[in-house]
Amino acid sequence: MRLISATTTTFKSAGPVARVRAFRERVGFLLDRPLTPYYLILGSTLLLVVLGLVMVFSASQSVVNDFGLSITFFFRKQLVAFLLGAAIAVVLARMPVRVLRTAVYPLLFGVVAALVLVAIPGIGHKVNGNRNWLSLGFFQLQPSEFAKLALLLWGADLLARKQKNHMLDQWKHLLVPLVPGTVVLMMLIMVGGDMGTTMVLIAMLFALLWMVGAPLRLFGATLGIAVVACTALIITVPHRLDRLGCVGVTKPDPNLNCFQALHGLYAFAAGGPFGSGLGAGVEKWGQLPEAHTDFIFAATGEELGLVGTLSVLGLFAALGYAGIRVALGTKDPFVRYAAGAATAWIMAQAVVNLGSALGLLPIAGVPLPLFSYGGSAMLSAMCAVGVLLCFARSSPGAKAALAARSSTSRLRPVLARVLPRRKTTVRKAARPTRRER
């Protein structure tokens, strides 16, 4: 507290250079506090969800109008998914790390079983040509979204156990069974045709290998195999090859193959610096498909402009920075690997979605985490946030800060009852003397 007041005094009295230096010191002091990653994760998540709910309501008006639904249909479903995900995130955030590790293999086996059920014709439900959903009557569940959570916890637990036994200096222990297990998950997901989620799993695998210190030769060989496999998956499916041809498109083609990508760019161009106004977007009315899901960032650019899109990018940057701080600020290898994989998950999925909307990457069909419409995507992303909050609370500095705060909050009512209140006496004004008169 003294440092902040001293910095503030210096900031007011010094010159421009000294003011900048004092401001940097103040920001550095705030960022170095042990609970800063916790509050950054919590605050950026809540702001992304709130802004996403507003944009889901605005961008879905064309769809609800076409199907004769209530204007709050998608908004209510997304809100319910967020509230359920928030409850799960609170439970995960307060769960001890050792208890979290006990749920690794039940979650992994449950996800594999659900993916197998999705692959069975007649059980798996198709949406937009991909069979990735299980219909539960009142709710459709996408198991591939929870495969990312399973890989996050299982991969971190596996590598942490091997590091404890000093086994990571051998290539076979570094790759097996992490890489084969990840390949099995990706194959089950690719049965339904969801290549976007497969790309996110590949990014998480590389993040785990990078954090564990894999040799560059091994890392390069694995990356080369992944590039060859992804290229084969793209060129063997016509619609994926067409999407690859839409990267960087600026003019309409006769076959309308790049209709969605082109109108995404039109939405950004129409928004300008400050946007056309919330709810005043034009592209969502039949011109921009999936405006409330995969291309919600383009709808945000049209209605909120450059300011709105930069705000979304800033919130994701804050979330990524906090996740990296959590991964670097711990000595527990499980926490380090899991926090890094969770951060890679959210950041990689955001990059894929944003790149698709901006025409810089092929359209992959993945939602923008915590922002786009999608119940399963919201639940899985909130689980990742809950895991990050759990790790942010488990650091020694954060534990000490939380313990001091809780002890202070418990001591205040006791002191208020024990210590007597000071009585304020009002002094009467003295009558002026005859000489003063």
N, C-alpha and C positions, 0 to 999 in steps of 0.2 A: 504493500500500500504506500509506503514511504517512497519507493522507487517510482511509482506512477505519479505521485504528487510532485516529486522533484523533477521528473521528466516534463510534466505539464508546465511547471514554472519556467524551466529552461526553454520550452517550446514557445512561451509567450514573450520572453525577454530577449532571446537570441536572434541572430540574423537568419537569412534564408537557408544557408548551408547547415547551420547548426540546428535549425528547425527540422530539416529533412533527416538529419542524423538522429535527433531526438525522437522523431516519429518512427524511424526504423527500429530504434532501441525499444520503444514502447510496444510496437507490433511484435518484435522478437520476443519480448518478455511475455506477452499474452500467448503467443504460439507455443512457447516452451513450457507452459503450465501443464501438469500431468493430466488434467481433465479436458484439455483442449480437443484432442481427437474424439473423445466421447461426445462432446457438445457439437462438434462439427458434423459428425455422422448423424446425430439426432436432428439437428437443425436443418441440414441440407436435405435429408430424407423427407421431413415434414413439408418443407417448402416445395420440393418436387412433386409430392403427392397432391398437395393443395392446388398447385398450378395445373397439374395434370387433370385433376377432377374438373376444374373449370373448363379446360380445353376439350375434355371428353364430352362435356355437356354441350359445348358450342359446336364442335365438329361433327357430332352425331345427329344434328337436326335434320339433315337430308335423309339419313337412313330411317329414322323414326317416322318421317313424313311419308316415305315410300311404302313402308310396311304398316302404317296406321297404328303405330305404338305411341305410348305416352312420351311426352317430350323429356321426361326424366328417366326413361327406361334404362339406358346404358349408364347414366350417372348413378342411379340407385344400385345397380349391380356392381359397379366399380367401387362404390362407397362401402357396400357390404363386404366385398373382398378385402378392401383396405382395413376395415375394422377387425375382421377375422385375422388378417395377417399381422395387425398391430398387437392383438392379444398373444399370438404365437411369438412375436418378436420380444414382448415383455417377458414371457416365460423363458425364452432362450437367453435374454440379456441377464437375467438373475440366476441362471443355472451355472453351477460350478463347472469348470473346464473338464474335470475328471468325469463328471456325470455326462457331459456332452460326448465324450469319447466312447462311452458305453453304448450310445445309440448309433454308432457308425455302421456296424454290420446289419442290424435289423433294417435300417433305412436303405442300405445298398440292396439287400435281398428283396425288400418290398418294391423298390423302384424297378429292378430287373423283372420281377414277376408282373408288374403292371405293364411294362414295355412288351413283354411276351403276349399278354392279353390283347394289347392294342394291335399287335401284328396278326392276330387270328381274325380271318374274315368273318363278319357277322357280329363280332364283339367290338372291334375298333370302329370308331366313328369318323367319317370323312368330312372335312371342311375345306373348301377351296382346293379340292383335289388331293390333299394330304390326309392320310389316315393316322392321326396323332392323338385322338381324344378317346376317352372312355365316358360313355353317357351314363350318368347316375340319376337320371330322371329329372330332378330339379336343378342339376348342376353338371357341367361337362368338365372333366379333369384332364389335363394334359401332362402325362407322366414324364415326358421329355424335359419339362421345366424343372422337375425335381431331380432329374439325373445330374444336373449341375451341382445341386446341393450334396448329393451322394458322392460325387467325384471329389468335391471340395473336402469333405470330412474324411472319406476313406483314404484319399491320396495323402493328406497331411498326416493322418494317424499311421499309415504304412511307412512313410519316410521317416517320421519321428522315431518309430520303433527300431528301424534299421540303423538310424544314426546312433541311437543309444547302444546298439550292439556292435558299432564300428564296422558296418557292412557296406557303407555307401562308397567305399573306395574301389569296389569292383563293379564292372559294367553290368554284369548279369543281375546283381542285386539292385542296381540303380534303375534298371528297366523292367525287371520282372518282379512281381506281376502288375506293376503300375501301367505300363504301356499296353500289354494284352487286355487288361481289364477295361481300360479306356476304349480300346478298339471294339470290344464286345458291346459296350454301351453305345458307341457311335453306329455300329452295324444295326443294332436294334432300332435306333432312332431313324436311320436311313431307310429301313424297311417302310416306314411311313412317308418318306420323301422330305423330311425336315433337314435340309442341309444347313440352314442358318444356325440351328442349335448345335449341329455337329461342328461348325466353325468355332463356336464359343467354347466347346469342350476341348478342341485342339489348342486354343489360346490358354485355357486353364492348365492343360498338360504341360505346355511349354513354360508357363509361369512356375509350376512346381519344379520342373527340371532346372530352370534358371536359378531358383532360390536355393536349391540343394547343392548347387555348384557343379553341375554336369560339365564335363570337358567340352571345349568348343567343337572338337571333331565329332563327338557324339551328338551334340546339339545340332550341328550342321547336317549330319546324316539323317537325323530324325526330321528335321525341317525339310530336307529334300524329299524324303519319302512322303511327307504330308502334302507337299506341293504337287507331286506327281499324282497322288491319289485324288486330290481335289480337282486337278485338271481333268483326270479321267471321268470323274463324276459329273463334271460340267459338260464336256464335249459329247458324252453319251446320251444326254437328255436334251431334246430340242429346245424346250422352253428355258432351260438354264443357259444354253448357248445364246438364245435371243436376249436374255437379260444381260449377259456379258457384253453384247453388242450395244446396249443402251448406255454404257458408261460414257459420260461426256457428251451426250446427245444434246443438240440445241435446236434442231429442226424436226418437224414431224415427218415420218416415213409413210409410204403408201399403205403398208400393211398394218399400221397403227400398233406395232410391236412395242414401241417406247412411249405409249400414250400416258401411262402413269408417271414415268420418270420425267417426261417433258412438262406435264402439268404441275408436278412438284416444283420445278424451277419457275414456272409461271407464278405459282403462289408466293415464292420468295420475292420475285421481282415486283409483284403487286403490293407487297407489304411495305417496302421502303424502310426508312429509318424507324418510324414509330407505328407502322401498321395501319390497317384500315379501320381498326376498332374491334373490340370484343363482340363476336357474333355477327360482324359485318363482312365476313369473308365470302367470296364468290365461288372459288374453286371447289369448295366442298359440296356445292349443289350440283352434283352429277358429273363434274369435270375431273375431280381428283378422287379416285377410288381409295377405299380404306383410309379416309381422312382422320378417323378417330382411333385407328390402330397403328398400322405400320408407317403411315405418313402424317402422323399427328404433329411432327416437328415442322413440316411444310405448312400445315394449317396454322400453327403458332406463328410462323414467320409472316404469313399473310395478315393475320389479325393483330399481332403484337409487334411486328416489325423486327428490325435488327436489335432493338433494345430487348425485346422478349427472348429472342433466340440466344443472345449473349448472356442473358440471365440464366437460361437453362444450362448453357455450357459452363458458366461460372459455378453453378451448384454441383454439377458433375465433377468439376475440377476440385472443388472443396471436399467432396466425398472421396475422390481418389486420393487426395493428399492425406486425408485423415486415415484411410485404410493403409497407406504406405507407412505412416507414422506408427500405427499399431503394430505392423509387421516388423519394423526396425527397432521398436522400443521394448522388445521382450527377449528374454533368454530361453523361453520355452520353445523348442523346435516345432511342436505341434501348433502352437498359437501362431508362430511366424509363418509356417507354410499355409495354414488355413486362412489367415488374414490376407496373405498375398494372393492366394487363389480366389478368394471372395472378391478382392479388389479387381483382379484381372477379369473375373466373370462380368462384373457390372460395367467396367470400363470397355472391355472388348465388345460386349453386346451394344453398348451405347455408340461406340465407333461404327459398328456395322450398320446400325439403324440410321445414324446421322449421315454416314457416307452414302447410303442408299437414297435418302431424301435429297441430298445435295447433288446427286448424279455422279459422285466420285467412286462409288462401288456398285457392284451389281445388286439388284433388289433381292434381299435374302429372306424377307418375310419374318424377321424377328422384331418383337416390340421394343420400344424404348423403355428401359427399366424404370419402374416407379412412376411412369408418366403415361404410357399408352394404355388403351383399354385392353383388358384381358385378366380374368380372374386368376387363372393358374400362374400367369406371369407375375401378377401382383403378390400372390401368396409366396412364391419361391423367392422373389426379390426381398420381401419383408423378412423371410427366414435368414437370408444372407445378411441383412442389416442387423437382425437380432444376434447373429453369431459375431459380427464385428463389434457390436455394443458389449457383448459378453467379454470379448478379448480386451476391449478398451478399459473395462472396469477391473480386469484381473491383473493389470500391471501394478507393481509395488507402489509407485507414486500415486496412482489413482486410488488404490485401496486406502492409503494413508490420508489422502484428501477427503475421501468419502467418510472415513471413520471420524476425522476431525469435524467435518460438517455435521454428521449425525450426533456426535457428542455435544456439540454446541447447541444444536436444536433441542436436545433433551434437557440441557442445563438451563435454557432460558426461562421456561415456566417455573422451574424450581427457584431460581433466583428472584423471579417476580413475586413469588409467595413469601420468600424468606426476608428479602431486603425491604425495609419500610420505605414508603414513598415520601419524597420530600414535600413538605408543606410550603407552599408559596405564600408569603405574606405581602400584602399590599401596604406600602407605607403611605401614610397621609402626607399630603403636601404641607410643609410648614408655612404658617402665616407670616406674611412679610412684616418686618418691624416698622416702627414709626419712622426711623431714619431712612429705610429702604423706600418707604412710600414717598 
